[in-house]
Amino acid sequence: MSRLFLGTVLSAALVAGFVTAADTATDGLKQGDPIGAFYVTKVAGASEDGVKVGQELCYRCKYGQRPMVMVFTRKSSDKVNQLIAELDKAVAENSDAQLRGFVTVMGEDQAALKSTAKQIVDDSKAKMIPVAVSDSPNGPANYRLNPDAEVTVIVATESQVVASHSFTADAVDVAAVIKEVRQAIN
């Protein structure tokens, strides 16, 4: 009888473990989660960041524990460009807090991604925000970004997520993101 009970408990635990793993596969990072390393290739923007166009690097690593905003996008839009412009201003205005930000463009076609990255810099007129492309169509695997989200914004400080949001490219809540950025640096 105890073997049957033990077997049932172990089976239930095993099934629960599989369900939990499947459920969280694309849940993305949540508040308090650590932010991991990932590599991108710089395409445009932030000419004074010491990174050459075409260079592969980990911006998250470069920025360390500083407060940062990571924007992952699959396309450009007026709202995405407005967000990048506002982040650019926030980075410039908060140099004492060492605020940093960067954009990673994701998708399948590397040539199209590079074109989109350049267009984002041109349209947003960003000077402080580098724009890079990801080798992975869905961004860094360890970030578990929702493959259906057009834009994901992660605000982090001290290597931990402060806030994370997913949007459609035309419905980015710029004011809410900037508010969270200000809270993260204060």
TAGI-V612910 format. One record per pair of residues at least 24 apart in sequence whose ideal C-beta (glycine too) atoms are under 6 Angstrom apart, sorted by the first residue. I is the first residue (numbers start at 1). GAP is how many residues later the second one is. Records with the same first field share a line. If there is no record, write none. Layout:
BEGIN
I = GAP  GAP
END
This chain:
BEGIN
26 = 118  120
28 = 116  117  118  136
29 = 114  132  135
31 = 130
32 = 128
33 = 128
34 = 125  126
35 = 25  121  124
36 = 106
37 = 24
38 = 102
40 = 64  92  94
41 = 91  92
42 = 88  90
43 = 71  74  88  89  90
44 = 73  74  77  87
45 = 76  81  84  85  86
46 = 82  83  84
49 = 81
59 = 43
63 = 37
65 = 93  94
66 = 32  34
67 = 32  90  117  118
68 = 32  88
69 = 32  86  112
70 = 84
71 = 32  82
72 = 32  34  67  73  80
73 = 32  78
74 = 32  33  76
75 = 75  94
76 = 40  43  44
77 = 92  93
79 = 91  93
80 = 89  92
81 = 42  43
82 = 92
83 = 89  91
84 = 40  42  45
85 = 39
86 = 88  92
87 = 42
88 = 38  40  41
90 = 91
91 = 37
92 = 36
94 = 91
97 = 88
99 = 86
101 = 28
102 = 28
103 = 28
104 = 28  30
105 = 28
106 = 28  33
107 = 30
108 = 29
153 = 24
155 = 25  26  29
157 = 27
END
